[in-house]
Amino acid sequence: MTEALIVSILIITIRAGTSLLYATLGEIYTERVGILNLGVEGIMMMGAATAFAVSYHSGSAWIGLLGAVLVGGLLALIHAFLSNTMRADQVVSGLALTIFGTGLASFMGQRLGPGGTTMVGLQGPKFVRTPLPLLSDIPILGPSFFNQDVLTYGLYLLLPLLWFFLYRTQPGLHLRAVGEKPLAADAMGVPVIRTRYIYTIFGGMLMGVAGAHLSLGYLQGWADNITGGRGWIAIALVIFATWDPLRAVIGAMLFGGINAIQFRMQAAGTTIPAPFLNMMPYIFTIVVLVIITWWEAISKRLGAPAALGLPYAREEKH
Amino acid sequence: MNIVFEKRLSRSRRAAVLVPIISFILALLFGSLILLAFGVNPLEAYRVMAVGSLGSQYALTETLVKAIPLMLTGLSVSIAFRMLFWNIGAEGQLAMGGIAATYVALFLSDSLPGALTIPTMVLLGMLAGAIWGLIPALLKAFIGVNEILTTLMMNYIAILMVEYLYLGPWRDPDGYGFPGTAPFPPEAILPRLVGRVHLGIIFAIIAAFIVWFVLSRSRWGYEIRVIGENQRAARYTGINIGKNILLVMLLSGGLAGLAGMAEVSGIARRLYQGLTVGYGYTAIIVAWMANLNPWAVLFVGFFMAALLVGGDQIQIALQTPAAVALVLQGAILFFVLGGWIFVNYRIRLLRPSEPAAADELS
């Protein structure tokens, strides 16, 4: 392989992996406090639609990003309210969020173009790739890792922060305690419900960013069903990462890599029909899930947070 | 004063009926806020939706047409949900049923006696859906792989498979580039009863009876319900959970496959892109609103179909995106979920000195 080919594959890998990683990190933080949010796909869809609509009309990708963050947090708040306060089934609540978000995003897509027309095919502000001085001169790694857009760079900073916060700070310890042993956390004086609200909303905001990166960075535009199952793949990646932010990087790169291979094969004029190429990420997700579940079973490692998906009510013993 | 939820001794039947109805009304109010935000008059939109889906014989038959796949997939997921197996894959199982039925119609009908074509399509359609549902079931039963994710991924794969077939090898050679297969021969088309309402409506009623019988009148159904309520207890009483997962998913996938067969044979009369429009996802709302009761699934399925037809109507009449129907569906589910707590709990206002009675009750 030539250096140019490796670089071009790496660039797409990282670009495609960026939104996946934001979504995965959001879901990791959510699940770590014991809330299962299956609404990632819907939140990302709304994030993508909001980011594009707001940036198109305001002329600033940054304001669009802000809109996506707010919408992501707001949708996650609905889920937090239903699962914490109303003790609803979290699986169904997440599915409701996905149906709602997909519908509303599609609605917005058809109405929020100029003068109430469609947003499909419009060009708006975007986050363009900008090489970082010095760093981008490193052979191979430079032009692939340090010639990206600002949201990818943001991830380079956010990732160690999120890891450090989760494992090395007191609020991080509380966060994990709430997801593992809410009763004990409560006895320690950690406000269980409030903590769950906070990180579910925070996780939703990251999912909103993931959507924004699709419509402003990676795909640069709005299309119906723009997320194409990425939200669900992110949930699979949480399992793959065993709820660890750093391991999530490997998963996001793997799936980003699959996207890159798809692109390369299409560009090279492969005879494999497009639908089969497009199946690759989904088949790969199933294969990865099977391997990781099987491996976890034989190594008897602790997987999910112990209280994941269970509503917390102090007066009822679990 | 403090608001607490106290667990009821038994589920409130009154609340179980009232919650979906009140949820629907609240969802309409919530939806009207969204419509207003987009500059659409909600009263006008709802009027068009109601008249367009229920207001004439034509409207009613069109609603029934959409209700058929919703009823069948609603039954499909509700039997799986009853044992807390989250089959989110009805959409893909429906697609596979459609593919198998199309295969019979296009390639086997010549060599089959005419009267056997439809039964073969039903059989193979159900079989294809069942096999598609069996794959996640096997992975769950033997390895423990999360079924929510596998059933969902299988949807994407099945939909792409449909796309491959109607764009590729099964594309109509005389179709002037129309993306779809050739139309079915007459013997492969489900007879219509009134309007576009086809025999699939009878399939749905029979299916509801079978699901009701299995769940309420058979030992198998008893096992399914025990697993759904308490998996650990089920294991202690010697119920084979793995075997039940496989059997339930065969039935669940088979019903969704039947929905796909009925769609291609009764409505489109060919395989094309419009086969997978999200019935398998709406089915989740149908099942949940119906409280997983098979007879209620028929009723709620009809009702959700009215919402979908109404959505199409406002797209035509008011140029308002049909996705409004999806938004309303999601909102209804939000309110049902939020309201369900009143079925199992009651609200009490407590003075600080008064102890909560929940411990003794639960």
HADDOCK unambig.tbl for C-alpha pairs under 7 A between the chains (distance, minus, plus):
assign (segid A and resid 82 and name CA) (segid B and resid 338 and name CA) 5.58 0.50 0.50
assign (segid A and resid 86 and name CA) (segid B and resid 338 and name CA) 5.43 0.50 0.50
assign (segid A and resid 86 and name CA) (segid B and resid 341 and name CA) 6.05 0.50 0.50
assign (segid A and resid 87 and name CA) (segid B and resid 341 and name CA) 6.86 0.50 0.50
assign (segid A and resid 88 and name CA) (segid B and resid 337 and name CA) 5.57 0.50 0.50
assign (segid A and resid 88 and name CA) (segid B and resid 338 and name CA) 6.23 0.50 0.50
assign (segid A and resid 93 and name CA) (segid B and resid 334 and name CA) 6.76 0.50 0.50
assign (segid A and resid 93 and name CA) (segid B and resid 337 and name CA) 6.87 0.50 0.50
assign (segid A and resid 96 and name CA) (segid B and resid 330 and name CA) 5.06 0.50 0.50
assign (segid A and resid 96 and name CA) (segid B and resid 333 and name CA) 6.00 0.50 0.50
assign (segid A and resid 96 and name CA) (segid B and resid 334 and name CA) 6.44 0.50 0.50
assign (segid A and resid 97 and name CA) (segid B and resid 330 and name CA) 6.63 0.50 0.50
assign (segid A and resid 99 and name CA) (segid B and resid 326 and name CA) 6.55 0.50 0.50
assign (segid A and resid 99 and name CA) (segid B and resid 330 and name CA) 5.45 0.50 0.50
assign (segid A and resid 100 and name CA) (segid B and resid 326 and name CA) 6.27 0.50 0.50
assign (segid A and resid 100 and name CA) (segid B and resid 327 and name CA) 4.87 0.50 0.50
assign (segid A and resid 100 and name CA) (segid B and resid 330 and name CA) 4.23 0.50 0.50
assign (segid A and resid 100 and name CA) (segid B and resid 331 and name CA) 6.61 0.50 0.50
assign (segid A and resid 103 and name CA) (segid B and resid 323 and name CA) 5.09 0.50 0.50
assign (segid A and resid 103 and name CA) (segid B and resid 324 and name CA) 6.77 0.50 0.50
assign (segid A and resid 103 and name CA) (segid B and resid 326 and name CA) 4.83 0.50 0.50
assign (segid A and resid 103 and name CA) (segid B and resid 327 and name CA) 5.00 0.50 0.50
assign (segid A and resid 104 and name CA) (segid B and resid 323 and name CA) 6.84 0.50 0.50
assign (segid A and resid 104 and name CA) (segid B and resid 327 and name CA) 5.55 0.50 0.50
assign (segid A and resid 106 and name CA) (segid B and resid 323 and name CA) 6.31 0.50 0.50
assign (segid A and resid 107 and name CA) (segid B and resid 321 and name CA) 5.63 0.50 0.50
assign (segid A and resid 107 and name CA) (segid B and resid 323 and name CA) 5.42 0.50 0.50
assign (segid A and resid 107 and name CA) (segid B and resid 324 and name CA) 6.70 0.50 0.50
assign (segid A and resid 110 and name CA) (segid B and resid 321 and name CA) 6.58 0.50 0.50
assign (segid A and resid 232 and name CA) (segid B and resid 149 and name CA) 6.89 0.50 0.50
assign (segid A and resid 236 and name CA) (segid B and resid 149 and name CA) 6.80 0.50 0.50
assign (segid A and resid 275 and name CA) (segid B and resid 160 and name CA) 5.33 0.50 0.50
assign (segid A and resid 275 and name CA) (segid B and resid 161 and name CA) 6.91 0.50 0.50
assign (segid A and resid 275 and name CA) (segid B and resid 163 and name CA) 6.81 0.50 0.50
assign (segid A and resid 275 and name CA) (segid B and resid 164 and name CA) 5.62 0.50 0.50
assign (segid A and resid 279 and name CA) (segid B and resid 157 and name CA) 5.59 0.50 0.50
assign (segid A and resid 279 and name CA) (segid B and resid 160 and name CA) 6.82 0.50 0.50
assign (segid A and resid 282 and name CA) (segid B and resid 153 and name CA) 5.29 0.50 0.50
assign (segid A and resid 282 and name CA) (segid B and resid 156 and name CA) 6.95 0.50 0.50
assign (segid A and resid 282 and name CA) (segid B and resid 157 and name CA) 6.73 0.50 0.50
assign (segid A and resid 286 and name CA) (segid B and resid 150 and name CA) 5.91 0.50 0.50
assign (segid A and resid 289 and name CA) (segid B and resid 145 and name CA) 6.56 0.50 0.50
assign (segid A and resid 290 and name CA) (segid B and resid 145 and name CA) 5.95 0.50 0.50
assign (segid A and resid 293 and name CA) (segid B and resid 143 and name CA) 6.83 0.50 0.50
assign (segid A and resid 293 and name CA) (segid B and resid 144 and name CA) 6.76 0.50 0.50
assign (segid A and resid 293 and name CA) (segid B and resid 145 and name CA) 5.88 0.50 0.50
assign (segid A and resid 294 and name CA) (segid B and resid 143 and name CA) 5.88 0.50 0.50
assign (segid A and resid 315 and name CA) (segid B and resid 358 and name CA) 6.61 0.50 0.50
assign (segid A and resid 315 and name CA) (segid B and resid 359 and name CA) 6.41 0.50 0.50
assign (segid A and resid 316 and name CA) (segid B and resid 359 and name CA) 6.64 0.50 0.50
